[in-house]
Amino acid sequence: MPIALVTGATAGIGAAFVRLLSSEGYDLVLVARDEARLKSSAAGLPGEAEIISADLSTTGGCQLVEQRLADDGRPVDLLVNNAGIGLAHSFVNNSIDDEERLLAINVRAVMRLTHAALPGMIARGRGGVINVSSVAGFAPMLPGHTYSASKAWVTNFSESLYTSMRPRGVRVMALAPGFVRTEFHDSAGIDMDKLSDWQWLDADDVVRTALADLRRWRPVSTPSVAYKVLGGLARHVPRPLFRAVTGRASKRIGRNPN
Ligand SMILES: NC(=O)c1ccc[n+]([C@@H]2O[C@H](COP(=O)([O-])OP(=O)(O)OC[C@H]3O[C@@H](n4cnc5c(N)ncnc54)[C@H](OP(=O)(O)O)[C@@H]3O)[C@@H](O)[C@H]2O)c1
């Protein structure tokens, strides 16, 4: 059986990866902080499931997962760097510790775990890494600030690795969805009441598209036509126009953009 390791595996997009990969016959390694929730997620799966309780905002937590990724006796075929957080307030109103924690989870853990996984995949001449980014990384979004910048890093990092890993048989892809109904915004304390229904994606649909795009060797996956168009605009409209539009749009998601 192929093995997939998913971070942030107990909720939202990560849990959808676990469900779909398990239904495709993967054995799973589930990573998150809450051990009880990890155990109950693993218990519901038909195949083999290991759990690693680790806080990916810490070096020690990352190392626990890196050790598993470097274990050639039970090689991981697919790494899904999914765990990520947002913050409730704008940059100047968050504590610097919270800003650093966001970077540690959204950027440093992605870098460390990818670094641990790739050597084995290169040696085997196959494997895959999906790094969960966001359309928020396509341009400087308000009021995300550090969040948007962290996802720009994830997409850029993944796309550049895609180019160097493809000749070695290893797929690296950034998954850049729009808004997905998960625990993410509640956990951060972000009020999303003003968002329209069409703006919300379903986590299972997002993951289905991501897995299909990975198989097609896509460097970046943006599920749904609406977000493909919005993502394209974010990447290509002149920046002064983009800044004017995002300044207004940010007022719809309940935070002071400044
Ligand atoms: N939801 C959206 O609208 C949206 C849109 C675009 C991109 N994304 C991205 O999608 C990814 C998944 O988000 P989601 O919406 O599915 O989030 P979610 O529903 O809040 O789930 C987060 C998962 O990550 C785990 N986690 C949180 N902090 C962690 C830490 N320090 N160490 C290890 N695990 C941790 C949580 O479990 P524990 O609490 O037990 O650790 C949980 O399993 C993130 O990278 C996010 O930026 C989300």
The ligand as an SDF file (V2000), in Angstrom:
LIG
                    3D

 48 52  0  0  0  0  0  0  0  0999 V2000
  -10.2820   27.3660    5.0880 N   0  0  0  0  0  0  0  0  0  0  0  0
   -9.9570   28.2150    4.1290 C   0  0  0  0  0  0  0  0  0  0  0  0
  -10.7610   29.0830    3.7260 O   0  0  0  0  0  0  0  0  0  0  0  0
   -8.6020   28.1160    3.4700 C   0  0  0  0  0  0  0  0  0  0  0  0
   -8.4180   28.7830    2.2460 C   0  0  0  0  0  0  0  0  0  0  0  0
   -7.1880   28.7020    1.6140 C   0  0  0  0  0  0  0  0  0  0  0  0
   -6.1560   27.9870    2.1970 C   0  0  0  0  0  0  0  0  0  0  0  0
   -6.3420   27.3700    3.3870 N   0  0  0  0  0  0  0  0  0  0  0  0
   -5.2210   26.6340    3.9700 C   0  0  0  0  0  0  0  0  0  0  0  0
   -5.5970   25.2840    4.1160 O   0  0  0  0  0  0  0  0  0  0  0  0
   -4.8390   24.6720    5.1680 C   0  0  0  0  0  0  0  0  0  0  0  0
   -5.7670   23.9010    6.0860 C   0  0  0  0  0  0  0  0  0  0  0  0
   -6.7020   24.8110    6.6110 O   0  0  0  0  0  0  0  0  0  0  0  0
   -8.1550   24.3730    7.1210 P   0  0  0  0  0  0  0  0  0  0  0  0
   -9.0640   25.4490    6.6970 O   0  0  0  0  0  0  0  0  0  0  0  0
   -8.4440   22.9750    6.7750 O   0  0  0  0  0  0  0  0  0  0  0  0
   -7.9030   24.5260    8.7170 O   0  0  0  0  0  0  0  0  0  0  0  0
   -8.6500   23.8930    9.9970 P   0  0  0  0  0  0  0  0  0  0  0  0
  -10.0030   23.3670    9.6700 O   0  0  0  0  0  0  0  0  0  0  0  0
   -8.5360   24.9480   11.0420 O   0  0  0  0  0  0  0  0  0  0  0  0
   -7.7050   22.6430   10.3980 O   0  0  0  0  0  0  0  0  0  0  0  0
   -6.3960   22.8810   10.8540 C   0  0  0  0  0  0  0  0  0  0  0  0
   -5.6850   21.5770   11.1200 C   0  0  0  0  0  0  0  0  0  0  0  0
   -4.3040   21.8870   11.4070 O   0  0  0  0  0  0  0  0  0  0  0  0
   -3.9500   21.3840   12.7010 C   0  0  0  0  0  0  0  0  0  0  0  0
   -3.0200   22.3320   13.3130 N   0  0  0  0  0  0  0  0  0  0  0  0
   -3.2450   23.6200   13.6870 C   0  0  0  0  0  0  0  0  0  0  0  0
   -2.1630   24.1580   14.2580 N   0  0  0  0  0  0  0  0  0  0  0  0
   -1.2120   23.1780   14.2650 C   0  0  0  0  0  0  0  0  0  0  0  0
    0.1250   23.1070   14.7680 C   0  0  0  0  0  0  0  0  0  0  0  0
    0.7010   24.1550   15.4010 N   0  0  0  0  0  0  0  0  0  0  0  0
    0.8170   21.9530   14.6100 N   0  0  0  0  0  0  0  0  0  0  0  0
    0.2310   20.8820   13.9980 C   0  0  0  0  0  0  0  0  0  0  0  0
   -1.0260   20.8900   13.5090 N   0  0  0  0  0  0  0  0  0  0  0  0
   -1.7420   22.0300   13.6560 C   0  0  0  0  0  0  0  0  0  0  0  0
   -5.2940   21.2620   13.4510 C   0  0  0  0  0  0  0  0  0  0  0  0
   -5.2730   20.2640   14.4740 O   0  0  0  0  0  0  0  0  0  0  0  0
   -4.7770   20.6070   16.0110 P   0  0  0  0  0  0  0  0  0  0  0  0
   -5.5030   21.8560   16.4070 O   0  0  0  0  0  0  0  0  0  0  0  0
   -5.1200   19.3890   16.7980 O   0  0  0  0  0  0  0  0  0  0  0  0
   -3.2930   20.8020   15.9180 O   0  0  0  0  0  0  0  0  0  0  0  0
   -6.2110   20.8050   12.3100 C   0  0  0  0  0  0  0  0  0  0  0  0
   -6.0380   19.4230   12.0830 O   0  0  0  0  0  0  0  0  0  0  0  0
   -4.0720   25.8180    5.8420 C   0  0  0  0  0  0  0  0  0  0  0  0
   -2.7340   25.8090    5.3820 O   0  0  0  0  0  0  0  0  0  0  0  0
   -4.8010   27.0700    5.3550 C   0  0  0  0  0  0  0  0  0  0  0  0
   -3.9530   28.1950    5.3370 O   0  0  0  0  0  0  0  0  0  0  0  0
   -7.5490   27.4170    4.0490 C   0  0  0  0  0  0  0  0  0  0  0  0
  1  2  1  0
  2  3  2  0
  2  4  1  0
  4  5  1  0
  4 48  2  0
  5  6  2  0
  6  7  1  0
  7  8  2  0
  8  9  1  0
  8 48  1  0
  9 10  1  0
  9 46  1  0
 10 11  1  0
 11 12  1  0
 11 44  1  0
 12 13  1  0
 13 14  1  0
 14 15  2  0
 14 16  1  0
 14 17  1  0
 17 18  1  0
 18 19  2  0
 18 20  1  0
 18 21  1  0
 21 22  1  0
 22 23  1  0
 23 24  1  0
 23 42  1  0
 24 25  1  0
 25 26  1  0
 25 36  1  0
 26 27  1  0
 26 35  1  0
 27 28  2  0
 28 29  1  0
 29 30  1  0
 29 35  2  0
 30 31  1  0
 30 32  2  0
 32 33  1  0
 33 34  2  0
 34 35  1  0
 36 37  1  0
 36 42  1  0
 37 38  1  0
 38 39  2  0
 38 40  1  0
 38 41  1  0
 42 43  1  0
 44 45  1  0
 44 46  1  0
 46 47  1  0
M  CHG  2   8   1  16  -1
M  END
$$$$
